[in-house]
Amino acid sequence: MLNQSVIDMLGNYELKSVQDHENALKEIIQEIALLGLWRAKFFEKGLFYGGSALRILYKLDRFSEDLDLSLIKPDPDFTIRPFLTYIKKELKSFGFEVSIEHKTNKKKSQIDAAFIKTDTLRHLIKIDPGLKTHRNAKLKIKLEIDREPPPGFSTEVKYNLTPVPFFIKTMSLPDLFAGKMHAALCRKGVLNIKGRDWYDLIWFLKNKVKLNAHYLTERMYQTGHINKKIQLDKKKILDLISRKAEKINFEEAKKDLLPFLKKQNSIDSLALWSKDFFCSVFDNSLEMVS
């Protein structure tokens, strides 16, 4: 049986379809996992960022899949493994039966990862016996932690009230903007284009968030996309946006994004997506941290 706090959290969602229930369950599990990380004192050394952070902490109007985490200071030997017990225990206390798998890499990697997995149908039936999905459907959430973050970002503390009050450490909005810009510009291959990245960029512009170009420079230098001599400014960033947008199949980008949108006006806005649209809105709206 699900904890009453989870029932109350579900009441905050507009639930009409099975997909609505699955998205809500995934987001609630994300929040409870973050609570487990807080109890384990993860936020003394790490932080939460990315699309899920924008959704949970800043009410971005789209759902997100994974939890992106980062250390505050580099530690190549850090592992998320000891924190997974806290996450599993926290989820169990709220009525979720999950397995958590730590991903082991044969080669040393900058990213440490784990997966939270649970039986989707079992939990849907706990909410409403009439809800149906594929018998073997699995709800899966990936946790990725950057063990060697580049310098140049600042941190903020945000308070989350559900399922109980606790705090989450995150990056400042200009740094989150830079991280999302890095994702949009630097994903490899035409098949790895995520409409979610480009939707989030428009969210930053719409909310008049300034971009930390210095942190974007550090991230792109670390991943080998620019050399050490380059310092990105507005002109260079607009050129990068234009060149990247030239390569994107925006119809495919929309298909990636649609399962994560709920509001009809957000879906309708995708009709505008094109290279000219993104180049124009960036040219007119992009502001930089001075």
N, C-alpha and C positions, 0 to 999 in steps of 0.2 A: 504493500500500500504506500502511496506517495504521501510525504509529509504535508501538513496543512499549508506550510509556507510555500511549497511548490504549487499547490492548488491556487493559492492567492496570487502567485506570480503569473500563472497561466491566465488569470482573470484580466491581466493587463494587455492581452493580445486579442486581436480579432481573428477568431478561429472558425473558419468555414470549411476548409478542405483538409484532407490528410496531410498535404504538403505544409499547410499552415501549422498544424500540430507538430509535425516533425521539426520545422524551423524553430518553433517556440521551445520544444524540448531541448534542441541542440544549444540554443542560447542560454537556457536555464542551467544546463550542465556546465557550460562555459563559466557562468557566474559562480557556481558552486565550486568548480575547480580553482578559480581565482581565490575564493575564500579559503580553500585548503592551502594554497600557496601562501596566503597571508598568515595563517595559523602556523605554518612551518617557517615563518620569518624569511621567506624568499625575497620579499621586497626590501630587505636590508641591503641586499647586494644586486638585485635584479629589477627589471621593470617590464611593463606590458605595453606593446605598441602595435601598429598595423591596423588593418580594416576592422578587426573585432574590437580593438580599443576605441576606435571612432564610434562604432555602433553602441557599445556598452557605456562608455564614459561621456560621449558627446552626442548621442542620439542620432547618428547617421541613419538615414531612412532606407537602409537595406540590411539584409541579414548577411552574416559572415560565417565561414566554415571553421577556421582554425584559430589557435591561440599563438600569436607571435610574441616571444619573450626575448629579452636581451640582458646580459650582465651590464652593470654600470661601468665597471673597470674590467679590462681583459683578464681572463684566466683560462688558458688553453686546456687545463686539466679538470675544469668544472664538469660535473655531470648532474643532470636533472633527476637521476635515479632515486636518491634519498627522499626527494619531495613527493614522489609518486604515491608512496604509502599514505601520506596525509590527504592527497587528493581522493584516493579510493575510499578512505575512511570517511571523509566528509560527504562524498556522494552517497555512500551507504546509509549514513545517518539521515539523509533526506529521502530515502526510499529507492535509490537507483542502484541496480545490480550491474556492475561494469567490470570489464577486464582492462588492465592497463599494460601495454607492451612497450618496453624500452627498446628503441632501435639501436642496434649495435653495428658500427662501421668497422670494416677491416682496416681501412685507412683512416688516419687521423683527420678529423674534419673540424672546421670552424663551427659547424652547427651540430648541436645535440638534439635528439628528437625522441618523442614518445607518442603513442596513440591510445586514446580512450575509446573503448568499443562497448556497445551494448546492443541488446536485442530490441529493435524498434517496435515490433508488433507487441511484445510483452508490455512495454511501457505505454503504448497507445491504448491498449485494452484497460490499463489501470485508470486512464482518464475517462474513456468512454468505450464500453464493450462493442459498440457499433462501428468503431473505427477499424478499417482493414488496410493492410499493406501486404507486400510479399512476405511469405512465411519466414524466409531466411534473410530478410532485410536487416542490415546492420547500420546503426547510427555510429559514425566515426568522427572523432575530432583529433586533429594532429596538433601536438605541441612542439614548437621549434624554438630553441634558444640559441642566440648568437653568443658564443663564448669569447669572441674577439672583436667587439664593436669598435669602429673607428672613433676618434675623438671629435669633439665639436658640438655635442648636444647638451642640453640642460634638462633637469628632471622636475616634475611636479607631482604633488600628491592629490589624488582625487578620492572622494569618499563615496562608497557604494552602499546603498541602504538595503539591498536584497541579496540573499534571503535574510541576512542580518546585517547590521551596520559594520563595515570594515573599510580599510583603506587600500588603495592600489597605487603604486608608483608608476608613472608613465613619463614620456617625453613631453616637452612643451609643444604646442600646436605648430609653430614654425618648423620644428625638427620632425614632427610627424609628417608634415607636408613634404619635407625633403626626403624622408624615407619612402613615401608613396611615389614621389617623382622618380626616385632611383628605381623603384620596382617597375614603373611604367616605361621608363627609357631603356632599362637594361635587361629585361627578360629576353632570353635567347630564343631565336627561332620564330617563324611565322605561326607555328602551331601552339605557341605558348603565350599568345596574346590574351590578356584577361581584361574584359570590359569593366570589371570591378575596379581596376586601377584607375581607368580613365573617368569613371563615374565619381570616384572619390576625389580626383583632382578638381573636378567641377565643384564639388562640395566645398573644398578649401577656398576656391575663388569666390563662390557665392557668399561664403561667410567672412570674406575679407581677411583671411589669414595670410600673413606675410611669410614668404619663403626664406628659410635659412640657407642661402646659397653656399656659405662656407661649409656647412655640414654635408650638403649634397656633394660638394667638391671632394670632401674627405671620403665619402662612401664610394663615389665613382672612381677615385684613385685606388682605393683598397681593392676593388673588384677588377681593376685593370682597364676601365673604360676611358680613362683620360690619364695623361702623364702628370708628373709632379709639378711641372712648370705652369700648368693651366690653373687659373682661378676663374670659376664660372661667374659670369655677370648676367644681367637680364638679356642682353643681345645674344650671348652664346646659348643660353637656355632656350630662348625662342627658336633659335636655329635647330637645336636638338629636338624640340617638340615637332617642328615642321618636318624634319627628316624622318623621325619615327612615325609620325602620322601618315606619311607618304606610303609606308610599307604595310599599314594595317588594313585588314579586311574588316570594316566596321560592322558589317552584317554578322560576321562570326563573333565579333566582340559583344554585340547585343545578345546573341544566343547564350554566351557565357554568363551574362549579367542577369537576364530575365528571371531565372529561378530564385534570385535573391531579392527581387523587388515585390512590393505588395501594393503600394499606392498607384492608382491609375494615372495620376498626373506625372509621376516619375517615369512610368512606362511610356507615356505619350511623348515625353521630352526626348526620348531616344531617336525619334524621327529626324531630329536635327543633326545627328552625329555624322560628321564627315571631316576630312582634313581641313577644309576651309573653316568649319565651325570651331574646331579646337584651336587653330592658329589665331582666329579672330578673337576668341574670348581670352586667350592667354595674352595676346598683344594688348588688349584693352584693360585687363583686370589684374595681371600679375604685378604684385608689389614685393619688394625684397626687404629683409631685415637690414637696417642700416648699421 
